[in-house]
Amino acid sequence: MTLPDLDSTITCPNCGFRKLERMPEDACMFFYACESCGARLKPKPGDCCVFCSFGNVRCPPIQQGGCCGG
């Protein structure tokens, strides 16, 4: 099995600010505060976490073909 990529760049849908973040390997991140505008991001309907909704790389459990319980 391939190891998941743990780095993802989150892009704020409100202001467009981008930041490279390290994803947890075994948990979902349900909320994320944009450093630039302060927006509190939460997953879009159908997504399990903010990385799956706003990151350029999906969360590790999804990368490995599973789900992360979101």
Backbone as CSV, one residue per row, in Angstrom:
resi,resn,N_x,N_y,N_z,CA_x,CA_y,CA_z,C_x,C_y,C_z
1,MET,0.839,-1.170,0.000,0.000,0.000,0.000,0.892,1.245,0.000
2,THR,0.500,2.247,-0.771,1.239,3.487,-0.876,0.943,4.382,0.324
3,LEU,1.958,5.038,0.832,1.757,5.972,1.936,1.040,7.217,1.433
4,PRO,0.118,7.758,2.221,-0.616,8.944,1.778,0.249,10.202,1.820
5,ASP,-0.097,11.139,0.974,0.530,12.460,0.985,-0.091,13.222,2.149
6,LEU,0.706,13.748,3.047,0.176,14.410,4.240,0.129,15.933,4.130
7,ASP,0.607,16.482,3.032,0.588,17.932,2.848,-0.477,18.315,1.830
8,SER,-1.251,19.340,2.173,-2.301,19.820,1.290,-2.367,21.338,1.391
9,THR,-2.560,21.995,0.262,-2.718,23.443,0.261,-4.199,23.757,0.303
10,ILE,-4.625,24.407,1.384,-6.020,24.814,1.535,-6.181,26.197,0.917
11,THR,-7.225,26.357,0.117,-7.551,27.646,-0.482,-8.874,28.128,0.089
12,CYS,-8.860,29.315,0.686,-10.075,29.882,1.271,-11.016,30.314,0.148
13,PRO,-12.259,29.835,0.166,-13.202,30.219,-0.886,-13.681,31.672,-0.758
14,ASN,-13.458,32.283,0.401,-13.906,33.663,0.615,-12.915,34.698,0.096
15,CYS,-11.614,34.486,0.394,-10.626,35.502,0.013,-9.545,34.980,-0.930
16,GLY,-9.482,33.663,-1.143,-8.484,33.097,-2.048,-7.124,32.840,-1.419
17,PHE,-6.974,33.135,-0.120,-5.705,32.886,0.566,-5.388,31.400,0.546
18,ARG,-4.124,31.081,0.311,-3.697,29.684,0.251,-2.620,29.432,1.291
19,LYS,-2.692,28.248,1.914,-1.666,27.879,2.893,-1.447,26.372,2.868
20,LEU,-0.174,25.989,2.866,0.201,24.581,2.937,0.033,24.126,4.378
21,GLU,-0.728,23.061,4.570,-0.990,22.517,5.903,-0.652,21.035,5.944
22,ARG,-0.289,20.564,7.113,-0.020,19.140,7.341,-1.317,18.504,7.837
23,MET,-1.746,17.432,7.194,-2.988,16.757,7.568,-2.732,15.712,8.643
24,PRO,-3.686,15.541,9.557,-3.567,14.428,10.503,-3.743,13.115,9.742
25,GLU,-3.029,12.085,10.160,-3.091,10.810,9.452,-4.328,9.996,9.786
26,ASP,-4.886,10.203,10.965,-5.939,9.306,11.425,-7.191,10.024,11.929
27,ALA,-7.374,11.276,11.524,-8.544,12.021,11.978,-8.957,13.036,10.927
28,CYS,-10.209,13.425,10.993,-10.720,14.457,10.094,-10.558,15.822,10.731
29,MET,-10.382,16.821,9.916,-10.386,18.196,10.397,-11.675,18.825,9.879
30,PHE,-12.617,19.025,10.783,-13.943,19.509,10.397,-14.004,21.021,10.235
31,PHE,-13.148,21.752,10.944,-13.170,23.206,10.866,-11.762,23.725,10.625
32,TYR,-11.694,24.857,9.931,-10.407,25.486,9.632,-10.635,26.985,9.586
33,ALA,-9.812,27.735,10.271,-9.919,29.196,10.273,-8.892,29.783,9.313
34,CYS,-9.372,30.555,8.343,-8.480,31.200,7.379,-7.630,32.239,8.104
35,GLU,-6.334,32.168,7.879,-5.399,33.111,8.498,-5.576,34.525,7.984
36,SER,-6.051,34.667,6.771,-6.151,35.983,6.148,-7.443,36.719,6.507
37,CYS,-8.593,36.087,6.274,-9.871,36.781,6.481,-10.629,36.315,7.715
38,GLY,-10.158,35.234,8.352,-10.797,34.736,9.556,-12.020,33.869,9.326
39,ALA,-12.339,33.572,8.067,-13.505,32.726,7.767,-13.330,31.354,8.405
40,ARG,-14.406,30.825,8.940,-14.392,29.480,9.526,-14.924,28.523,8.469
41,LEU,-14.031,27.733,7.916,-14.401,26.793,6.860,-14.869,25.493,7.471
42,LYS,-15.861,24.891,6.852,-16.315,23.555,7.221,-16.542,22.782,5.940
43,PRO,-16.545,21.455,5.998,-16.657,20.645,4.772,-17.937,20.946,3.999
44,LYS,-17.815,20.851,2.679,-18.997,20.967,1.812,-19.843,19.709,1.995
45,PRO,-21.144,19.800,1.716,-21.988,18.598,1.810,-21.401,17.450,0.979
46,GLY,-21.312,16.284,1.582,-20.770,15.110,0.904,-19.284,14.886,1.136
47,ASP,-18.582,15.901,1.650,-17.157,15.752,1.955,-16.989,15.499,3.449
48,CYS,-15.918,14.814,3.808,-15.707,14.444,5.209,-14.908,15.463,6.000
49,CYS,-14.134,16.298,5.319,-13.283,17.236,6.047,-12.929,18.439,5.172
50,VAL,-12.286,19.433,5.780,-11.931,20.644,5.035,-10.875,20.370,3.965
51,PHE,-10.036,19.365,4.165,-9.040,19.047,3.144,-9.699,18.483,1.890
52,CYS,-10.739,17.678,2.065,-11.449,17.130,0.908,-12.232,18.218,0.176
53,SER,-12.658,19.257,0.887,-13.426,20.333,0.270,-12.559,21.458,-0.296
54,PHE,-11.498,21.839,0.399,-10.751,23.039,0.022,-9.266,22.810,-0.215
55,GLY,-8.802,21.577,-0.029,-7.387,21.284,-0.238,-7.109,20.759,-1.635
56,ASN,-5.855,20.821,-2.034,-5.478,20.266,-3.339,-5.180,18.774,-3.255
57,VAL,-5.140,18.242,-2.015,-4.955,16.809,-1.779,-6.017,16.376,-0.773
58,ARG,-6.717,15.292,-1.068,-7.746,14.794,-0.159,-7.105,14.154,1.072
59,CYS,-7.888,13.973,2.125,-7.356,13.474,3.401,-6.785,12.054,3.257
60,PRO,-5.856,11.677,4.160,-5.219,10.355,4.077,-6.188,9.170,4.033
61,PRO,-7.240,9.107,4.868,-8.143,7.948,4.744,-8.791,7.821,3.358
62,ILE,-9.161,8.932,2.754,-9.753,8.906,1.408,-8.694,8.511,0.374
63,GLN,-7.479,9.021,0.526,-6.386,8.646,-0.395,-6.165,7.133,-0.390
64,GLN,-6.376,6.505,0.758,-6.132,5.071,0.887,-7.360,4.236,0.567
65,GLY,-8.389,4.875,0.000,-9.556,4.131,-0.452,-10.610,3.873,0.602
66,GLY,-10.486,4.495,1.744,-11.472,4.305,2.810,-12.327,5.527,2.995
67,CYS,-12.840,5.644,4.176,-13.582,6.845,4.542,-13.079,7.262,5.912
68,CYS,-13.357,8.477,6.274,-12.848,8.927,7.567,-13.992,9.240,8.520
69,GLY,-15.154,8.708,8.242,-16.254,8.794,9.189,-16.947,10.124,9.243
70,GLY,-16.686,11.005,8.281,-17.304,12.321,8.306,-18.689,12.329,7.753
